[in-house]
């Protein structure tokens, strides 16, 4: 009886190893496709998305003929110097087996988190170099690596399909926390009805499923459009209306909530350019916000979020310039009372 089990065991072993071999070979075909359907740009590659254009991620605009560029996510569309027979298409649904593919390497893995808006890229289980295409064995595009994370296909397609690329903003940042939760709120955003820790149940009558999905809906909507949200605040549900504005920061454009005043800070809270209106100069460093030490942009957004509902009418900042400390202040948004009015509503009443 024992001898009778041996052939079955080896048959299963053969099928298993053959499947792994075939999968590896399939990803190698994607690697080959990248080799023959891309052009080298500086120290990276751009891959052909049709017979005219190639796509790549880059932090700075390359010295090349650029058709259009997303300054937030670094997606860049360029002209192809020649036509390629094989081009990369997009998956309609995410495949089970995934790998990050470059012309010189294949790294099999899986997504460990989704992309949530412009600030939090999707994460892959293996380190990926910039411009590695995340793909399945059919060699379609699932995402594009930016080095520190992956830009998901929905953002890439939105970039390619938009004649004029504008993202929209309602003055909040989201995360999955007992539902789709408001984790940051901009106190300078005029007529914003959202508060910290609001749980957003629906947008325009459609239930929210994740922070990733709702962030896309908001970002991809038209600026100046009005939308209806149902939020859970404490134990009560409220129906609120919000008008979207043009998004000014996020991703490669550091997101401090000060963009409405033209103040640009880098990740180390160093001023990036002069702001004569507020007598701020390039290389000034932000040290304190409302008398509290700040070291990162996340610190800044966290403290500003807490000021949304405070009695303070202004936000006081302390900067340092060559050993000299000085203060400036920004006024918080004065919201119209009628825009902050809440209508009690049940989720079941929202279609």
C-alpha positions as semicolon CSV with decimal commas, in nm:
position;residue;x (nm);y (nm);z (nm)
1;X;0,000;0,000;0,000
2;X;0,284;0,239;0,081
3;X;0,441;0,179;-0,262
4;X;0,108;0,260;-0,424
5;X;0,115;0,616;-0,283
6;X;0,452;0,709;-0,433
7;X;0,336;0,776;-0,791
8;X;0,049;0,997;-0,669
9;X;0,289;1,194;-0,449
10;X;0,534;1,252;-0,732
11;X;0,247;1,346;-0,965
12;X;0,138;1,617;-0,723
13;X;0,497;1,733;-0,678
14;X;0,539;1,754;-1,054
15;X;0,219;1,955;-1,098
16;X;0,318;2,195;-0,819
17;X;0,670;2,256;-0,948
18;X;0,542;2,281;-1,305
19;X;0,290;2,547;-1,199
20;X;0,564;2,748;-1,029
21;X;0,784;2,713;-1,336
22;X;0,507;2,823;-1,571
23;X;0,426;3,122;-1,350
24;X;0,791;3,226;-1,339
25;X;0,812;3,185;-1,716
26;X;0,498;3,400;-1,759
27;X;0,649;3,683;-1,555
28;X;0,969;3,649;-1,754
29;X;0,761;3,708;-2,066
30;X;0,641;4,033;-1,906
31;X;1,002;4,124;-1,838
32;X;1,084;4,056;-2,203
33;X;0,786;4,268;-2,311
34;X;0,918;4,556;-2,097
35;X;1,260;4,517;-2,258
36;X;1,129;4,546;-2,612
37;X;0,851;4,800;-2,543
38;X;1,028;5,073;-2,349
39;X;1,283;5,349;-2,389
40;X;1,554;5,452;-2,145
41;X;1,511;5,794;-1,982
42;X;1,812;5,896;-1,772
43;X;1,856;5,603;-1,529
44;X;1,508;5,457;-1,566
45;X;1,259;5,340;-1,830
46;X;0,932;5,459;-1,984
47;X;0,700;5,190;-2,120
48;X;0,476;5,211;-2,426
49;X;0,104;5,246;-2,351
50;X;0,004;5,281;-2,718
51;X;0,176;5,339;-3,053
52;X;0,242;5,708;-2,977
53;X;0,318;5,757;-2,609
54;X;0,519;5,614;-2,323
55;X;0,462;5,654;-1,950
56;X;0,698;5,681;-1,656
57;X;0,716;5,804;-1,297
58;X;0,965;6,079;-1,222
59;X;0,995;6,325;-0,934
60;X;1,115;6,603;-1,166
61;X;1,020;6,686;-1,522
62;X;1,264;6,499;-1,749
63;X;1,467;6,661;-2,025
64;X;1,246;6,512;-2,291
65;X;0,940;6,611;-2,493
66;X;0,666;6,590;-2,228
67;X;0,303;6,566;-2,341
68;X;0,161;6,609;-1,991
69;X;0,261;6,555;-1,632
70;X;0,093;6,499;-1,296
71;X;0,287;6,717;-1,047
72;X;0,121;6,541;-0,751
73;X;0,199;6,178;-0,843
74;X;0,489;6,226;-1,085
75;X;0,320;6,045;-1,374
76;X;0,469;6,171;-1,700
77;X;0,358;6,108;-2,058
78;X;0,617;6,143;-2,335
79;X;0,633;6,095;-2,710
80;X;0,770;5,769;-2,842
81;X;1,065;5,802;-3,083
82;X;0,935;5,496;-3,268
83;X;0,638;5,261;-3,268
84;X;0,644;4,941;-3,068
85;X;0,458;4,628;-3,172
86;X;0,368;4,534;-2,814
87;X;0,217;4,788;-2,572
88;X;0,089;4,763;-2,215
89;X;-0,285;4,757;-2,142
90;X;-0,472;4,774;-1,812
91;X;-0,633;4,488;-1,623
92;X;-1,007;4,529;-1,571
93;X;-0,981;4,319;-1,254
94;X;-0,680;4,256;-1,034
95;X;-0,519;3,915;-1,100
96;X;-0,426;3,681;-0,815
97;X;-0,058;3,641;-0,899
98;X;0,142;3,965;-0,904
99;X;0,498;4,075;-0,966
100;X;0,690;4,398;-1,001
101;X;0,859;4,383;-1,342
102;X;1,150;4,581;-1,481
103;X;1,351;4,515;-1,798
104;X;1,619;4,361;-1,575
105;X;1,426;4,192;-1,293
106;X;1,107;4,028;-1,164
107;X;0,992;4,050;-0,799
108;X;0,688;3,837;-0,715
109;X;0,471;3,951;-0,426
110;X;0,136;4,100;-0,332
111;X;-0,023;4,425;-0,222
112;X;-0,023;4,480;0,153
113;X;-0,226;4,803;0,145
114;X;-0,426;5,015;-0,098
115;X;-0,351;5,366;-0,219
116;X;-0,545;5,621;-0,013
117;X;-0,549;5,953;-0,195
118;X;-0,235;6,137;-0,302
119;X;-0,039;6,107;0,024
120;X;-0,043;5,731;0,082
121;X;0,060;5,509;-0,208
122;X;-0,023;5,139;-0,219
123;X;0,239;4,914;-0,062
124;X;0,387;4,596;-0,211
125;X;0,532;4,308;-0,015
126;X;0,868;4,331;-0,197
127;X;1,085;4,639;-0,247
128;X;1,034;4,777;-0,598
129;X;1,244;5,027;-0,788
130;X;1,077;5,326;-0,950
131;X;0,898;5,241;-1,276
132;X;0,861;4,873;-1,200
133;X;0,525;4,774;-1,349
134;X;0,306;4,574;-1,109
135;X;0,146;4,313;-1,331
136;X;-0,014;3,971;-1,350
137;X;0,094;3,687;-1,575
138;X;-0,098;3,838;-1,870
139;X;0,134;4,141;-1,852
140;X;-0,133;4,406;-1,800
141;X;-0,080;4,708;-1,576
142;X;-0,206;4,694;-1,216
143;X;0,016;4,972;-1,085
144;X;0,343;5,160;-1,129
145;X;0,609;5,181;-0,862
146;X;0,726;5,521;-0,743
147;X;1,003;5,364;-0,535
148;X;0,833;5,436;-0,200
149;X;0,500;5,284;-0,302
150;X;0,280;5,194;-0,597
151;X;0,051;5,426;-0,793
152;X;-0,263;5,225;-0,863
153;X;-0,405;5,177;-1,212
154;X;-0,715;5,391;-1,138
155;X;-0,493;5,696;-1,088
156;X;-0,287;5,614;-1,397
157;X;-0,598;5,579;-1,614
158;X;-0,743;5,901;-1,471
159;X;-0,419;6,077;-1,563
160;X;-0,415;5,937;-1,917
161;X;-0,785;6,003;-1,984
162;X;-0,799;6,360;-1,845
163;X;-0,749;6,646;-2,088
164;X;-0,691;6,883;-1,798
165;X;-0,570;6,715;-1,482
166;X;-0,730;6,865;-1,172
167;X;-0,792;6,689;-0,843
168;X;-1,066;6,799;-0,604
169;X;-1,057;6,858;-0,229
170;X;-1,308;6,896;0,054
171;X;-1,050;6,978;0,319
172;X;-1,021;6,634;0,479
173;X;-0,794;6,329;0,471
174;X;-0,929;5,979;0,525
175;X;-0,834;5,638;0,669
176;X;-1,009;5,310;0,747
177;X;-1,076;5,334;1,119
178;X;-1,407;5,184;1,236
179;X;-1,535;5,281;0,893
180;X;-1,420;5,554;0,655
181;X;-1,296;5,805;0,908
182;X;-1,187;6,170;0,885
183;X;-0,839;6,165;1,037
184;X;-0,728;6,515;0,931
185;X;-0,927;6,831;0,861
186;X;-0,809;7,165;0,722
187;X;-0,916;7,456;0,948
188;X;-0,852;7,705;0,665
189;X;-1,094;7,535;0,425
190;X;-1,391;7,773;0,391
191;X;-1,738;7,627;0,453
192;X;-1,615;7,276;0,523
193;X;-1,883;7,092;0,727
194;X;-1,661;6,798;0,829
195;X;-1,511;6,746;1,172
196;X;-1,229;6,529;1,302
197;X;-1,338;6,165;1,360
198;X;-1,651;6,192;1,144
199;X;-1,727;5,853;0,988
200;X;-1,850;5,900;0,630
201;X;-2,126;5,653;0,554
202;X;-2,215;5,757;0,199
203;X;-2,148;6,005;-0,081
204;X;-2,432;6,102;-0,316
205;X;-2,642;5,812;-0,191
206;X;-2,377;5,544;-0,243
207;X;-2,237;5,369;0,062
208;X;-1,866;5,404;0,123
209;X;-1,664;5,083;0,123
210;X;-1,313;5,209;0,200
211;X;-1,103;5,520;0,243
212;X;-0,923;5,431;-0,080
213;X;-1,245;5,425;-0,282
214;X;-1,392;5,743;-0,131
215;X;-1,063;5,931;-0,174
216;X;-1,070;5,846;-0,545
217;X;-1,432;5,962;-0,581
218;X;-1,350;6,296;-0,421
219;X;-1,025;6,351;-0,607
220;X;-1,169;6,254;-0,947
221;X;-1,480;6,474;-0,912
222;X;-1,496;6,816;-1,075
223;X;-1,387;7,116;-0,868
224;X;-1,682;7,340;-0,771
225;X;-1,924;7,046;-0,783
226;X;-2,158;6,995;-0,485
227;X;-2,204;6,658;-0,315
228;X;-2,417;6,516;-0,036
229;X;-2,261;6,307;0,240
230;X;-2,407;6,114;0,531
231;X;-2,175;6,111;0,830
232;X;-2,182;5,944;1,169
233;X;-2,080;6,195;1,434
234;X;-2,077;6,041;1,777
235;X;-2,396;5,835;1,786
236;X;-2,595;6,052;1,542
237;X;-2,616;6,052;1,164
238;X;-2,618;6,380;0,972
239;X;-2,671;6,467;0,609
240;X;-2,434;6,741;0,494
241;X;-2,350;6,917;0,170
242;X;-2,000;7,009;0,058
243;X;-1,865;7,198;-0,242
244;X;-1,537;7,068;-0,377
245;X;-1,243;7,294;-0,447
246;X;-0,930;7,243;-0,651
247;X;-0,668;7,036;-0,469
248;X;-0,344;7,230;-0,425
249;X;-0,113;6,987;-0,248
250;X;-0,044;6,621;-0,183
251;X;0,195;6,354;-0,304
252;X;0,508;6,519;-0,443
253;X;0,368;6,861;-0,347
254;X;0,407;6,855;0,033
255;X;0,067;6,866;0,206
256;X;0,074;7,109;0,497
257;X;-0,274;7,275;0,467
258;X;-0,092;7,608;0,426
259;X;-0,116;7,595;0,046
260;X;-0,417;7,833;0,054
261;X;-0,172;8,103;0,170
262;X;0,100;8,015;-0,081
263;X;0,327;7,879;0,194
264;X;0,525;7,580;0,070
265;X;0,713;7,359;0,318
266;X;0,921;7,051;0,249
267;X;0,908;6,733;0,458
268;X;1,156;6,887;0,707
269;X;0,939;7,200;0,743
270;X;1,184;7,417;0,549
271;X;1,023;7,694;0,340
272;X;1,070;7,615;-0,030
273;X;1,025;7,965;-0,175
274;X;0,984;8,328;-0,069
275;X;0,640;8,445;0,039
276;X;0,661;8,826;0,047
277;X;0,300;8,872;0,159
278;X;0,376;8,712;0,495
279;X;0,745;8,812;0,503
280;X;0,856;8,450;0,490
281;X;1,174;8,363;0,302
282;X;1,313;8,050;0,143
283;X;1,504;7,830;0,393
284;X;1,313;7,963;0,696
285;X;1,224;7,671;0,923
286;X;0,893;7,615;1,103
287;X;0,956;7,525;1,469
288;X;0,630;7,577;1,660
289;X;0,260;7,567;1,580
290;X;0,034;7,706;1,852
291;X;0,334;7,687;2,089
292;X;0,381;7,315;2,018
293;X;0,691;7,170;1,855
294;X;0,648;7,028;1,504
295;X;0,902;6,821;1,313
296;X;0,706;6,671;1,023
297;X;0,419;6,762;0,792
298;X;0,214;6,493;0,966
299;X;0,269;6,684;1,296
300;X;0,149;7,003;1,128
301;X;-0,167;6,848;0,984
302;X;-0,244;6,673;1,315
303;X;-0,226;6,995;1,519
304;X;-0,415;7,196;1,257
305;X;-0,688;6,931;1,260
306;X;-0,732;6,981;1,633
307;X;-0,772;7,356;1,578
308;X;-1,075;7,307;1,352
309;X;-1,315;7,319;1,651
310;X;-1,108;7,528;1,893
311;X;-1,207;7,879;2,005
312;X;-0,887;8,022;1,858
313;X;-0,952;8,253;1,563
314;X;-0,598;8,237;1,431
315;X;-0,312;7,991;1,396
316;X;0,020;8,119;1,531
317;X;0,345;7,987;1,385
318;X;0,705;8,039;1,494
319;X;0,982;8,027;1,234
320;X;1,357;8,044;1,263
321;X;1,584;8,231;1,021
322;X;1,960;8,206;1,079
323;X;1,919;8,188;1,457
324;X;1,646;8,455;1,467
325;X;1,297;8,344;1,575
326;X;0,984;8,525;1,457
327;X;0,607;8,473;1,461
328;X;0,336;8,498;1,198
329;X;-0,033;8,405;1,209
330;X;-0,302;8,284;0,970
331;X;-0,672;8,340;1,028
332;X;-0,892;8,031;1,045
333;X;-1,181;8,000;0,800
334;X;-1,497;8,184;0,901
335;X;-1,770;7,945;0,793
336;X;-2,118;8,066;0,709
337;X;-2,368;7,945;0,968
338;X;-2,606;7,810;0,705
339;X;-2,331;7,595;0,550
340;X;-2,270;7,430;0,887
341;X;-2,635;7,343;0,951
342;X;-2,700;6,972;0,981
343;X;-3,004;6,778;0,872
344;X;-3,076;6,467;1,073
345;X;-3,114;6,170;0,840
346;X;-3,116;5,793;0,839
347;X;-2,892;5,604;0,596
348;X;-3,197;5,414;0,475
349;X;-3,354;5,739;0,354
350;X;-3,062;5,819;0,127
351;X;-3,091;5,656;-0,216
